[in-house]
Amino acid sequence: MKALDIAIKDLRQSFRSFFAIAFMFVLPILITGLFAFIFGGGSEESEISFEPIPVQVYNQDRGEFGEILLTIWGSDAFSDLIALTVAEDEAGARQAVDEKQAEVAILLPAEFTETVVNPGRYTGIELYQDPTLTLGPGIMKSLVTQFVDALNGSNITAMVANQQAGERGYTLTQEQNEALSLAYYSAVSASAQQGTLVNLESPGGEQQEENAGIKSILGFIMGGMMIFYAYFTGAYASNTILTEEENGTLERLFGTATAPHVIITGKLLAAALMIFVQLVVLTAFGRLVFGIQWGALGLLLVFVLVTTIGAASFGMFAISLAKDRKQAGVIMGAGITVTGMLGMSGTFMLSSPTPNAAIDRITLLVPQGWANRALLAIMEGLSPERIWLSILGLLVYSAVLVVLGFVRFQKRFA
């Protein structure tokens, strides 16, 4: 009962502190709100628009694929992206870029189609761009690359067909090679337009949307901020031990025959209750205001409980390393910030097509990394093994830290 009384006293003091309220609730919500404002508030109708990219194409190709490329880029499907102009000569295409009339000029070689339909032949497409621009030329380079990748498949198709025909004593004509290449490219283009090449499904079998949308991004951001500041709360709550020690109230408390372990337990309980309230309020606010889908409610509750234990134990251990409030301030200002940012590294890599596995492992050096991994797994609907492994890792980490912190404080006040 003494430990509970100490916890209730600390809770009352903390919730009267503007500093505590700001770090617990205001800052995570403000940061997420800022990103929501940048991305248009998470509105389904918000979108980024820009003018079509002015492009000059000089087509020297003697075959069909050059015309195919011009037809595709000149179609209605690309009208919002590309403002296509067919140049009469190479000099005119380059001059249009030099005079800022076009952002990029694409020069198709004369042997373009011939290279595609004849295995073993190579050529190149030249892109001439304004060196001061990056977005438009970058988009066009990506489109050219996609087109060439499809044509490389055509080349491989022709190569395999010629090899198999040669093994049977046949020789394919130029017209047959060209027909094969065109058939392959048409099939790939039709499949890509229908979206049937790849279907993404969750472990439960539900088909996922191609783009998770702004709300998912806000969920990852607010989840990271929520964990980041929960660990600040754990350290802030444990720091009251040093505050009361310097103010002399801790010595008077010992004079009431209250054992040190009871006081430490009360401080740990206060930290846990503060963090639990913080996480519940922030998850509810994120769901109701930002429309964030946190995942399965049962798993989310387990995550909140385990993160509460993790943040409280981490805070106790971190403050046990400080001799006074000045050192505690350094630990809270620098140490917890560094460990928090390290733990969020996995969130920063979500948009990367090739995430760094080494960085993903480094995040597990700190408890925040385990907490972030667990929350991301729940939000993305990953396998139960991944979720429970992350939760177990955080529990083990927390158990070690709470024992170390408890023992250090016991020795200090023994």
ROPAKOL-672292 format. One record per residue: residue in three letters; x, y, z of N, C-alpha, C in turn. Coordinates in steps of 0.02 Angstrom, whole numbers, padded with zeros to 5 digits, always signed. Layout:
BEGIN
ALAXYZXYZXYZ
...
END
This chain:
BEGIN
MET+00041-00061+00000+00000+00000+00000+00043+00063+00000
LYS+00102+00060+00034+00147+00118+00033+00172+00132-00038
ALA+00188+00078-00075+00212+00086-00144+00157+00118-00186
LEU+00095+00097-00176+00039+00125-00214+00028+00199-00196
ASP+00035+00216-00131+00029+00286-00110+00082+00329-00143
ILE+00143+00303-00146+00198+00340-00178+00183+00350-00252
ALA+00157+00298-00284+00141+00303-00355+00086+00355-00369
ILE+00034+00355-00327-00021+00403-00336+00004+00474-00325
LYS+00047+00484-00275+00075+00551-00263+00115+00576-00323
ASP+00156+00531-00352+00196+00551-00410+00152+00565-00471
LEU+00099+00525-00478+00053+00537-00534+00021+00605-00530
ARG-00001+00624-00471-00033+00689-00462+00015+00746-00479
GLN+00077+00740-00456+00126+00791-00470+00143+00795-00545
SER+00149+00737-00576+00168+00736-00647+00114+00765-00692
PHE+00051+00748-00678-00003+00772-00721-00020+00846-00708
ARG+00012+00875-00658+00006+00947-00647+00063+00985-00682
SER+00112+00947-00709+00171+00978-00740+00158+00987-00815
PHE+00166+01050-00838+00158+01063-00910+00213+01027-00949
PHE+00274+01024-00921+00329+00989-00954+00311+00916-00967
ALA+00284+00883-00917+00266+00812-00925+00210+00803-00976
ILE+00159+00846-00972+00103+00841-01019+00127+00853-01090
ALA+00172+00902-01099+00197+00917-01166+00234+00858-01196
PHE+00277+00826-01157+00316+00769-01183+00272+00707-01191
MET+00222+00699-01150+00181+00640-01153+00130+00642-01211
PHE+00100+00700-01221+00045+00704-01268+00054+00756-01324
VAL+00074+00817-01305+00073+00872-01352+00123+00861-01410
LEU+00186+00845-01393+00237+00839-01445+00222+00783-01495
PRO+00205+00721-01472+00189+00669-01522+00132+00688-01568
ILE+00081+00720-01540+00023+00740-01581+00041+00796-01629
LEU+00080+00845-01605+00100+00901-01648+00143+00878-01706
ILE+00191+00833-01693+00235+00809-01747+00194+00770-01798
THR+00150+00726-01776+00108+00689-01823+00062+00736-01860
GLY+00034+00786-01825-00009+00835-01858+00027+00875-01911
LEU+00092+00889-01899+00132+00925-01948+00138+00885-02012
PHE+00152+00820-02005+00157+00777-02064+00089+00770-02098
ALA+00036+00767-02058-00032+00764-02088-00046+00826-02129
PHE-00024+00884-02104-00033+00947-02141+00008+00946-02205
ILE+00070+00922-02201+00113+00919-02260+00083+00874-02314
PHE+00055+00818-02293+00027+00770-02341-00047+00784-02357
GLY-00072+00841-02337-00141+00859-02353-00191+00833-02304
GLY-00168+00822-02242-00215+00802-02190-00239+00731-02195
GLY-00206+00690-02236-00227+00621-02243-00291+00613-02282
SER-00313+00665-02316-00376+00662-02353-00370+00615-02413
GLU-00422+00578-02425-00421+00532-02482-00416+00569-02548
GLU-00442+00633-02548-00444+00670-02610-00379+00707-02623
SER-00335+00714-02572-00275+00754-02582-00227+00718-02628
GLU-00197+00755-02673-00150+00725-02719-00100+00778-02742
ILE-00043+00755-02766+00009+00799-02791+00000+00805-02867
SER-00002+00866-02892-00010+00877-02963+00046+00921-02989
PHE+00066+00911-03053+00116+00953-03083+00105+00953-03158
GLU+00137+01001-03192+00128+01007-03263+00161+00949-03300
PRO+00133+00929-03358+00165+00875-03397+00237+00893-03415
ILE+00279+00843-03419+00350+00854-03433+00359+00865-03508
PRO+00385+00922-03530+00397+00933-03602+00456+00890-03626
VAL+00442+00846-03674+00492+00798-03697+00496+00801-03773
GLN+00558+00803-03798+00571+00799-03870+00598+00729-03885
VAL+00570+00697-03938+00594+00631-03958+00613+00634-04032
TYR+00675+00616-04046+00697+00610-04115+00703+00536-04131
ASN+00660+00512-04175+00655+00441-04190+00689+00426-04257
GLN+00748+00394-04253+00783+00373-04314+00770+00299-04329
ASP+00733+00265-04286+00724+00193-04292+00693+00174-04359
ARG+00722+00124-04391+00697+00100-04455+00644+00046-04448
GLY+00630+00025-04385+00581-00027-04374+00519-00002-04338
GLU+00487-00049-04302+00422-00034-04272+00425-00010-04200
PHE+00477-00029-04163+00477-00015-04091+00483+00059-04075
GLY+00517+00097-04117+00520+00169-04107+00451+00200-04111
GLU+00412+00178-04161+00343+00203-04169+00299+00181-04111
ILE+00312+00120-04086+00273+00095-04029+00285+00141-03969
LEU+00348+00159-03957+00363+00202-03901+00329+00270-03908
LEU+00330+00298-03968+00298+00362-03979+00222+00357-03970
THR+00193+00302-03992+00121+00292-03984+00101+00287-03911
ILE+00142+00251-03871+00126+00243-03800+00130+00310-03764
TRP+00186+00345-03774+00195+00409-03738+00149+00464-03763
GLY+00124+00457-03824+00078+00506-03850+00005+00490-03837
SER-00008+00435-03803-00077+00414-03789-00108+00454-03732
ASP-00173+00447-03724-00209+00483-03670-00184+00461-03601
ALA-00161+00399-03595-00138+00373-03531-00079+00413-03504
PHE-00039+00443-03549+00020+00480-03528+00012+00555-03537
SER-00048+00578-03556-00057+00649-03572-00047+00694-03511
ASP-00062+00668-03451-00052+00709-03391+00020+00709-03367
LEU+00060+00664-03394+00130+00658-03372+00179+00686-03423
ILE+00166+00674-03488+00214+00692-03540+00182+00737-03592
ALA+00216+00792-03607+00197+00835-03664+00246+00818-03720
LEU+00227+00772-03764+00273+00743-03813+00275+00785-03878
THR+00336+00796-03901+00347+00828-03965+00396+00785-04005
VAL+00377+00768-04067+00422+00729-04110+00466+00778-04149
ALA+00531+00774-04136+00579+00819-04168+00595+00797-04239
GLU+00608+00844-04283+00625+00829-04353+00697+00807-04361
ASP+00740+00829-04317+00810+00809-04321+00841+00812-04251
GLU+00901+00784-04245+00935+00780-04180+00953+00850-04154
ALA+00977+00892-04199+00996+00960-04178+00937+00998-04150
GLY+00879+00991-04181+00819+01025-04157+00798+01001-04088
ALA+00805+00935-04075+00787+00907-04010+00833+00934-03955
ARG+00898+00936-03970+00946+00962-03922+00936+01037-03910
GLN+00921+01073-03964+00911+01146-03959+00850+01162-03914
ALA+00798+01120-03919+00739+01132-03878+00756+01127-03803
VAL+00801+01080-03785+00822+01074-03716+00865+01134-03696
ASP+00911+01153-03741+00956+01210-03726+00917+01275-03716
GLU+00862+01282-03751+00822+01343-03747+00764+01338-03697
LYS+00766+01287-03654+00717+01277-03601+00646+01263-03627
GLN+00640+01241-03691+00575+01223-03718+00557+01150-03701
ALA+00607+01112-03680+00597+01043-03660+00645+01027-03603
GLU+00624+00981-03560+00667+00962-03504+00716+00906-03524
VAL+00696+00866-03573+00739+00811-03593+00725+00794-03666
ALA+00778+00774-03702+00772+00750-03771+00793+00677-03773
ILE+00753+00635-03805+00767+00563-03810+00782+00547-03883
LEU+00841+00520-03894+00865+00506-03962+00867+00431-03973
LEU+00822+00407-04016+00818+00335-04031+00863+00319-04091
PRO+00907+00270-04086+00954+00254-04141+00918+00220-04199
ALA+00950+00222-04257+00920+00193-04318+00912+00118-04312
GLU+00957+00084-04276+00956+00011-04272+00918-00013-04210
PHE+00873+00028-04182+00839+00011-04120+00799-00054-04126
THR+00753-00057-04174+00712-00118-04183+00755-00176-04204
GLU+00803-00164-04248+00846-00218-04272+00884-00250-04214
THR+00905-00210-04165+00940-00237-04107+00894-00279-04064
VAL+00831-00258-04058+00783-00294-04016+00769-00363-04044
VAL+00760-00368-04109+00737-00431-04139+00794-00477-04159
ASN+00855-00453-04155+00913-00495-04173+00954-00508-04111
PRO+00955-00570-04086+00992-00587-04026+01066-00570-04032
GLY+01095-00545-03977+01166-00531-03977+01184-00461-04000
ARG+01136-00422-04023+01150-00354-04047+01139-00303-03990
TYR+01177-00250-03989+01172-00200-03936+01172-00130-03966
THR+01136-00086-03933+01135-00015-03952+01116+00025-03890
GLY+01110+00090-03897+01094+00132-03840+01045+00187-03857
ILE+01005+00207-03808+00960+00264-03814+00991+00323-03777
GLU+00997+00379-03810+01029+00437-03779+00976+00484-03749
LEU+00988+00505-03687+00945+00555-03654+00986+00619-03645
TYR+00961+00673-03673+00995+00738-03669+00951+00783-03626
GLN+00976+00805-03568+00933+00839-03520+00963+00905-03498
ASP+00919+00946-03470+00939+01008-03438+00974+00990-03372
PRO+01038+01007-03363+01074+00986-03303+01048+01017-03239
THR+01008+01069-03244+00981+01102-03184+00917+01068-03159
LEU+00890+01020-03196+00828+00987-03178+00841+00915-03157
THR+00800+00889-03113+00808+00821-03089+00744+00780-03094
LEU+00687+00810-03074+00625+00771-03070+00602+00746-03138
GLY+00591+00792-03186+00567+00772-03253+00614+00723-03287
PRO+00679+00740-03293+00726+00693-03324+00729+00626-03288
GLY+00724+00628-03221+00725+00565-03183+00665+00521-03200
ILE+00606+00552-03206+00546+00514-03224+00554+00483-03294
MET+00578+00523-03341+00586+00499-03409+00638+00442-03413
LYS+00691+00449-03374+00742+00396-03373+00711+00331-03347
SER+00668+00337-03296+00635+00278-03269+00589+00246-03321
LEU+00551+00288-03358+00506+00261-03410+00545+00227-03466
VAL+00600+00258-03486+00642+00228-03539+00669+00161-03515
THR+00691+00159-03452+00718+00097-03424+00666+00042-03424
GLN+00604+00059-03403+00551+00009-03403+00538-00017-03474
PHE+00537+00028-03522+00524+00008-03591+00580-00037-03617
VAL+00643-00018-03602+00700-00058-03624+00701-00126-03590
ASP+00683-00128-03526+00681-00193-03491+00632-00241-03525
ALA+00574-00214-03545+00526-00256-03580+00554-00280-03647
LEU+00590-00235-03681+00620-00254-03745+00676-00304-03736
ASN+00711-00300-03681+00763-00350-03668+00731-00420-03662
GLY+00671-00421-03633+00635-00485-03630+00619-00510-03700
SER+00602-00463-03744+00589-00482-03814+00651-00511-03846
ASN+00708-00480-03831+00772-00504-03859+00788-00574-03835
ILE+00776-00585-03770+00789-00652-03742+00742-00703-03773
THR+00678-00682-03783+00630-00728-03815+00654-00748-03884
ALA+00677-00699-03923+00702-00714-03990+00764-00759-03987
MET+00807-00746-03938+00869-00785-03932+00853-00858-03916
VAL+00807-00870-03869+00789-00938-03850+00754-00973-03909
ALA+00710-00936-03943+00674-00966-04000+00723-00986-04055
ASN+00772-00943-04070+00822-00960-04121+00864-01019-04101
GLN+00881-01024-04036+00922-01080-04013+00883-01146-04020
GLN+00819-01145-03998+00779-01206-04003+00765-01225-04076
ALA+00755-01174-04118+00744-01189-04189+00807-01218-04221
GLY+00865-01190-04202+00928-01216-04229+00941-01288-04210
GLU+00921-01307-04148+00930-01376-04126+00887-01424-04166
ARG+00835-01398-04197+00790-01441-04237+00800-01431-04312
GLY+00854-01395-04329+00871-01387-04399+00834-01332-04435
TYR+00804-01285-04397+00768-01229-04429+00805-01164-04418
THR+00792-01117-04462+00820-01049-04456+00763-01000-04462
LEU+00754-00958-04409+00700-00910-04410+00719-00850-04452
THR+00671-00825-04489+00682-00767-04531+00677-00703-04490
GLN+00698-00647-04521+00693-00582-04487+00621-00566-04469
GLU+00575-00581-04514+00504-00567-04501+00478-00609-04443
GLN+00500-00672-04438+00478-00714-04383+00506-00690-04315
ASN+00569-00669-04315+00598-00641-04254+00561-00579-04232
GLU+00544-00536-04279+00509-00474-04263+00439-00489-04237
ALA+00406-00539-04266+00339-00557-04243+00342-00585-04172
LEU+00393-00626-04157+00401-00653-04089+00411-00596-04038
SER+00455-00549-04055+00470-00494-04010+00408-00452-03997
LEU+00371-00438-04051+00310-00398-04044+00258-00435-04002
ALA+00252-00500-04012+00203-00540-03974+00221-00540-03900
TYR+00286-00547-03885+00308-00546-03815+00293-00479-03783
TYR+00311-00425-03818+00302-00358-03789+00227-00343-03779
SER+00186-00364-03827+00114-00352-03821+00085-00388-03761
ALA+00109-00451-03751+00083-00491-03694+00103-00459-03628
VAL+00166-00437-03623+00189-00405-03561+00151-00341-03548
SER+00142-00300-03600+00107-00236-03592+00035-00247-03570
ALA+00001-00297-03600-00068-00311-03583-00074-00335-03511
SER-00027-00377-03489-00029-00403-03421-00017-00348-03370
ALA+00031-00304-03386+00047-00249-03340-00012-00202-03332
GLN-00047-00188-03388-00104-00143-03386-00162-00172-03346
GLN-00168-00239-03347-00222-00271-03310-00204-00283-03237
GLY-00139-00272-03221-00117-00281-03152-00118-00354-03130
THR-00105-00401-03176-00109-00472-03159-00041-00505-03150
LEU+00013-00465-03156+00078-00496-03150+00093-00515-03078
VAL+00076-00472-03030+00090-00485-02959+00030-00465-02918
ASN+00008-00509-02874-00044-00494-02826-00014-00499-02756
LEU-00017-00445-02717+00009-00445-02649-00045-00466-02602
GLU-00030-00515-02559-00078-00538-02509-00046-00540-02441
SER-00085-00525-02390-00061-00530-02322-00060-00604-02302
PRO-00028-00621-02245-00029-00691-02223-00099-00718-02214
GLY-00149-00675-02201-00217-00698-02193-00253-00708-02259
GLY-00221-00690-02315-00249-00701-02380-00287-00642-02408
GLU-00290-00586-02372-00326-00528-02398-00281-00488-02444
GLN-00307-00471-02502-00268-00433-02550-00257-00362-02525
GLN-00194-00339-02531-00175-00273-02506-00179-00222-02563
GLU-00191-00160-02544-00191-00106-02593-00119-00092-02614
GLU-00111-00069-02677-00044-00054-02701-00013+00002-02660
ASN-00051+00051-02642-00025+00108-02604-00062+00111-02537
ALA-00025+00104-02482-00056+00103-02417-00088+00170-02399
GLY-00066+00224-02432-00096+00289-02422-00065+00328-02366
ILE-00089+00390-02362-00061+00437-02315-00073+00415-02242
LYS-00130+00383-02229-00145+00363-02161-00096+00312-02135
SER-00071+00268-02178-00021+00220-02157+00044+00255-02139
ILE+00062+00305-02180+00123+00343-02165+00116+00379-02098
LEU+00059+00409-02086+00047+00442-02022+00049+00392-01965
GLY+00025+00331-01977+00027+00280-01925+00099+00262-01907
PHE+00142+00254-01957+00212+00238-01944+00246+00296-01906
ILE+00230+00358-01926+00260+00416-01893+00237+00422-01821
MET+00170+00419-01811+00144+00427-01743+00164+00368-01699
GLY+00167+00308-01727+00190+00251-01688+00261+00260-01663
GLY+00305+00284-01708+00374+00296-01689+00379+00351-01636
MET+00341+00405-01645+00342+00460-01596+00314+00437-01529
MET+00263+00395-01531+00232+00371-01470+00282+00331-01429
ILE+00319+00287-01461+00369+00247-01426+00427+00292-01402
PHE+00448+00337-01446+00504+00382-01430+00490+00421-01366
TYR+00431+00450-01360+00415+00491-01301+00393+00450-01241
ALA+00371+00388-01252+00355+00345-01195+00417+00331-01155
TYR+00474+00323-01188+00536+00310-01153+00561+00373-01117
PHE+00546+00431-01143+00560+00493-01107+00519+00495-01042
THR+00456+00474-01047+00412+00475-00988+00439+00428-00934
GLY+00464+00370-00955+00493+00323-00907+00551+00353-00869
ALA+00595+00388-00905+00653+00419-00873+00631+00478-00829
TYR+00583+00517-00854+00558+00575-00816+00529+00552-00749
ALA+00490+00499-00751+00458+00474-00689+00510+00449-00640
SER+00561+00413-00664+00613+00387-00619+00658+00442-00593
ASN+00663+00497-00630+00705+00552-00609+00680+00585-00545
THR+00617+00573-00527+00592+00602-00464+00629+00573-00403
ILE+00660+00515-00411+00700+00488-00356+00758+00535-00340
LEU+00793+00557-00392+00850+00603-00383+00826+00672-00359
THR+00768+00693-00385+00741+00758-00364+00726+00758-00289
GLU+00693+00705-00266+00676+00702-00195+00738+00690-00152
GLU+00789+00657-00180+00851+00648-00142+00885+00715-00131
GLU+00888+00758-00183+00921+00822-00176+00880+00871-00134
ASN+00813+00863-00135+00770+00908-00096+00764+00886-00023
GLY+00788+00826-00008+00786+00802+00061+00723+00764+00078
THR+00674+00762+00035+00611+00726+00050+00621+00651+00052
LEU+00670+00626+00013+00682+00554+00012+00709+00531+00080
GLU+00753+00572+00110+00781+00554+00175+00726+00553+00228
ARG+00680+00601+00224+00625+00601+00272+00579+00540+00263
LEU+00573+00519+00199+00532+00460+00185+00563+00397+00215
PHE+00631+00394+00211+00664+00337+00242+00654+00338+00318
GLY+00645+00396+00345+00636+00402+00417+00569+00376+00441
THR+00523+00362+00396+00458+00334+00414+00459+00257+00412
ALA+00519+00230+00413+00528+00156+00412+00503+00125+00347
THR+00506+00165+00293+00488+00139+00227+00551+00111+00195
ALA+00551+00048+00177+00610+00015+00148+00625+00043+00079
PRO+00689+00046+00061+00707+00072-00006+00673+00036-00063
HIS+00665-00030-00057+00635-00067-00112+00561-00048-00121
VAL+00528-00027-00067+00458-00005-00072+00454+00062-00110
ILE+00500+00106-00094+00502+00171-00129+00517+00162-00202
ILE+00566+00120-00217+00584+00108-00288+00526+00076-00325
THR+00492+00030-00292+00433-00002-00323+00379+00049-00337
GLY+00368+00095-00290+00318+00147-00300+00335+00191-00359
LYS+00399+00210-00366+00421+00252-00422+00412+00215-00488
LEU+00429+00150-00489+00421+00110-00549+00347+00103-00568
LEU+00304+00094-00518+00233+00088-00531+00205+00154-00558
ALA+00228+00211-00531+00206+00276-00556+00225+00285-00629
ALA+00287+00265-00646+00310+00271-00716+00267+00228-00762
ALA+00252+00166-00739+00212+00121-00781+00142+00148-00792
LEU+00111+00175-00740+00044+00202-00748+00043+00263-00795
MET+00093+00307-00788+00097+00365-00833+00105+00343-00906
ILE+00149+00295-00918+00162+00272-00986+00100+00238-01015
PHE+00066+00198-00974+00007+00163-00998-00047+00213-01020
VAL-00059+00264-00978-00107+00316-00996-00085+00352-01060
GLN-00021+00367-01064+00006+00401-01123-00007+00361-01187
LEU+00009+00296-01186+00001+00255-01246-00072+00246-01265
VAL-00115+00237-01215-00187+00228-01229-00216+00291-01261
VAL-00199+00349-01232-00225+00412-01258-00200+00425-01330
LEU-00136+00413-01342-00108+00427-01408-00135+00379-01461
THR-00143+00315-01445-00170+00268-01494-00243+00285-01509
ALA-00281+00303-01458-00351+00322-01469-00355+00386-01510
PHE-00314+00435-01494-00313+00498-01531-00294+00486-01604
GLY-00244+00444-01615-00223+00429-01684-00278+00396-01724
ARG-00316+00352-01691-00370+00317-01726-00428+00364-01741
LEU-00448+00405-01692-00507+00447-01700-00494+00509-01742
VAL-00436+00539-01736-00422+00602-01770-00387+00592-01837
PHE-00335+00550-01838-00297+00539-01899-00320+00478-01939
GLY-00366+00439-01911-00391+00380-01947-00340+00325-01954
ILE-00293+00320-01907-00239+00270-01912-00266+00201-01894
GLN-00251+00152-01935-00270+00083-01922-00211+00049-01887
TRP-00219+00036-01822-00163+00009-01784-00156-00066-01790
GLY-00206-00100-01818-00203-00172-01823-00250-00205-01773
ALA-00240-00270-01762-00284-00309-01717-00284-00280-01647
LEU-00343-00270-01618-00350-00237-01554-00315-00278-01499
GLY-00323-00343-01500-00292-00385-01449-00216-00379-01449
LEU-00187-00382-01508-00114-00376-01514-00091-00306-01495
LEU-00132-00255-01512-00115-00186-01495-00113-00178-01418
LEU-00161-00209-01384-00163-00205-01310-00101-00239-01280
VAL-00082-00296-01308-00021-00329-01285+00040-00284-01295
PHE+00042-00252-01354+00098-00207-01369+00100-00150-01318
VAL+00042-00120-01301+00040-00065-01253+00066-00087-01185
LEU+00045-00145-01163+00066-00170-01097+00141-00184-01096
VAL+00166-00217-01148+00237-00235-01149+00281-00172-01157
THR+00258-00125-01198+00296-00062-01206+00296-00022-01142
THR+00241-00024-01105+00238+00008-01040+00292-00019-00993
ILE+00297-00085-00991+00347-00117-00949+00417-00098-00974
GLY+00427-00100-01040+00492-00084-01069+00514-00014-01055
ALA+00470+00035-01064+00488+00105-01054+00501+00120-00981
ALA+00460+00091-00936+00470+00103-00864+00536+00074-00840
SER+00552+00013-00861+00613-00019-00839+00675+00016-00869
PHE+00669+00038-00931+00725+00074-00963+00737+00140-00927
GLY+00683+00174-00908+00690+00237-00873+00724+00228-00805
MET+00705+00176-00769+00736+00164-00704+00810+00149-00712
PHE+00828+00107-00761+00899+00090-00771+00939+00152-00791
ALA+00911+00192-00838+00947+00250-00862+00960+00300-00806
ILE+00911+00313-00763+00920+00361-00708+00965+00333-00654
SER+00967+00267-00647+01011+00237-00596+01085+00248-00613
LEU+01100+00265-00675+01169+00278-00695+01192+00348-00676
ALA+01144+00392-00659+01160+00462-00643+01173+00471-00569
LYS+01222+00513-00553+01237+00528-00483+01194+00585-00457
ASP+01173+00630-00502+01133+00686-00481+01087+00706-00539
ARG+01046+00758-00529+00998+00780-00579+01032+00808-00641
LYS+01091+00837-00634+01126+00864-00692+01145+00807-00739
GLN+01173+00754-00712+01189+00696-00754+01126+00664-00782
ALA+01073+00664-00743+01010+00636-00768+00984+00676-00827
GLY+00994+00742-00825+00973+00784-00881+01010+00767-00945
VAL+01075+00753-00938+01115+00733-00997+01090+00666-01024
ILE+01076+00620-00979+01053+00554-01000+00986+00560-01036
MET+00941+00601-01009+00875+00609-01040+00880+00649-01105
GLY+00922+00699-01106+00926+00742-01166+00964+00711-01223
ALA+01019+00676-01208+01061+00648-01260+01053+00572-01267
GLY+01060+00537-01210+01059+00464-01214+00994+00436-01240
ILE+00938+00458-01212+00873+00430-01233+00855+00454-01304
THR+00878+00514-01322+00867+00537-01391+00903+00493-01441
VAL+00966+00477-01426+01006+00435-01472+00977+00365-01477
THR+00961+00335-01420+00933+00267-01422+00864+00267-01455
GLY+00826+00321-01444+00760+00325-01476+00765+00331-01551
MET+00810+00372-01576+00819+00380-01648+00846+00315-01679
LEU+00891+00282-01643+00917+00218-01667+00861+00167-01672
GLY+00817+00166-01623+00762+00118-01624+00713+00132-01680
MET+00708+00196-01702+00662+00215-01756+00691+00206-01825
SER+00753+00183-01830+00785+00177-01896+00746+00131-01942
GLY+00715+00079-01914+00674+00034-01956+00616+00070-01988
THR+00586+00119-01952+00531+00158-01980+00556+00201-02038
PHE+00616+00229-02032+00643+00272-02085+00656+00232-02149
MET+00667+00166-02143+00683+00126-02202+00622+00097-02237
LEU+00562+00111-02212+00502+00079-02240+00493+00095-02313
SER+00511+00157-02334+00500+00177-02404+00556+00155-02450
SER+00609+00125-02422+00666+00104-02463+00650+00039-02498
PRO+00663+00034-02565+00651-00028-02600+00701-00082-02581
THR+00759-00062-02555+00811-00109-02534+00834-00092-02463
PRO+00793-00108-02413+00811-00091-02344+00875-00125-02322
ASN+00914-00091-02282+00978-00116-02258+00967-00164-02201
ALA+00985-00227-02211+00974-00278-02159+01017-00265-02098
ALA+01077-00237-02108+01122-00222-02052+01091-00170-02006
ILE+01062-00117-02035+01031-00065-01995+00970-00094-01957
ASP+00933-00137-01991+00875-00168-01959+00896-00208-01897
ARG+00955-00241-01900+00979-00279-01843+01006-00233-01788
ILE+01037-00177-01809+01065-00131-01760+01011-00101-01716
THR+00951-00091-01744+00896-00063-01703+00879-00107-01643
LEU+00896-00171-01646+00879-00216-01592+00929-00211-01534
LEU+00980-00167-01541+01025-00156-01486+00992-00115-01430
VAL+00937-00082-01446+00902-00041-01396+00830-00066-01390
PRO+00799-00057-01331+00730-00083-01322+00680-00048-01368
GLN+00692+00016-01384+00646+00051-01429+00642+00016-01497
GLY+00697-00014-01519+00697-00050-01582+00651-00110-01581
TRP+00651-00147-01526+00605-00204-01519+00533-00181-01518
ALA+00520-00125-01483+00452-00099-01480+00428-00075-01549
ASN+00470-00039-01585+00452-00017-01653+00440-00076-01699
ARG+00483-00127-01694+00474-00185-01737+00408-00220-01723
ALA+00390-00226-01659+00327-00258-01641+00267-00219-01668
LEU+00268-00152-01660+00212-00112-01683+00206-00114-01759
LEU+00261-00109-01795+00259-00111-01868+00232-00179-01891
ALA+00252-00232-01858+00228-00299-01877+00153-00305-01867
ILE+00128-00275-01812+00055-00277-01799+00018-00236-01851
MET+00043-00176-01866+00009-00132-01913+00009-00160-01984
GLU+00063-00195-02003+00068-00222-02070+00037-00292-02076
GLY+00013-00319-02021-00019-00385-02023+00030-00441-02038
LEU+00091-00436-02012+00141-00488-02025+00126-00551-01986
SER+00167-00601-01995+00154-00666-01964+00156-00661-01888
PRO+00117-00702-01853+00117-00702-01780+00186-00715-01751
GLU+00226-00756-01786+00294-00772-01761+00335-00708-01756
ARG+00331-00666-01808+00369-00603-01808+00346-00557-01751
ILE+00280-00553-01741+00253-00509-01689+00274-00533-01620
TRP+00262-00598-01605+00276-00623-01538+00351-00626-01524
LEU+00392-00636-01575+00465-00635-01565+00487-00565-01543
SER+00459-00513-01575+00477-00445-01557+00454-00428-01486
ILE+00393-00450-01469+00367-00438-01401+00409-00475-01349
LEU+00427-00537-01364+00469-00576-01318+00538-00543-01309
GLY+00566-00519-01364+00630-00485-01360+00627-00424-01316
LEU+00573-00385-01321+00565-00326-01279+00555-00345-01205
LEU+00519-00399-01192+00509-00421-01123+00574-00443-01091
VAL+00615-00480-01129+00680-00503-01102+00724-00443-01088
TYR+00727-00396-01135+00767-00336-01127+00743-00297-01065
SER+00678-00292-01056+00649-00254-01000+00666-00288-00933
ALA+00663-00354-00932+00677-00390-00870+00749-00378-00847
VAL+00795-00379-00894+00865-00367-00878+00875-00296-00851
LEU+00844-00247-00884+00853-00177-00864+00822-00162-00797
VAL+00763-00190-00783+00730-00175-00720+00768-00205-00661
VAL+00797-00263-00672+00838-00294-00619+00900-00252-00606
LEU+00934-00231-00661+00995-00191-00653+00980-00124-00619
GLY+00926-00091-00640+00908-00028-00610+00889-00035-00537
PHE+00850-00086-00522+00827-00098-00454+00886-00111-00408
VAL+00932-00153-00431+00990-00171-00390+01034-00110-00377
ARG+01044-00068-00428+01086-00009-00421+01056+00040-00370
PHE+00991+00051-00373+00959+00096-00325+00958+00066-00255
GLN+00950+00001-00250+00951-00032-00184+01019-00021-00150
LYS+01073-00031-00188+01140-00020-00161+01150+00053-00142
ARG+01122+00097-00180+01132+00169-00168+01100+00191-00103
PHE+01042+00163-00088+01004+00186-00029+01007+00136+00029
ALA+01049+00084+00021+01053+00033+00074+01086+00064+00138
END
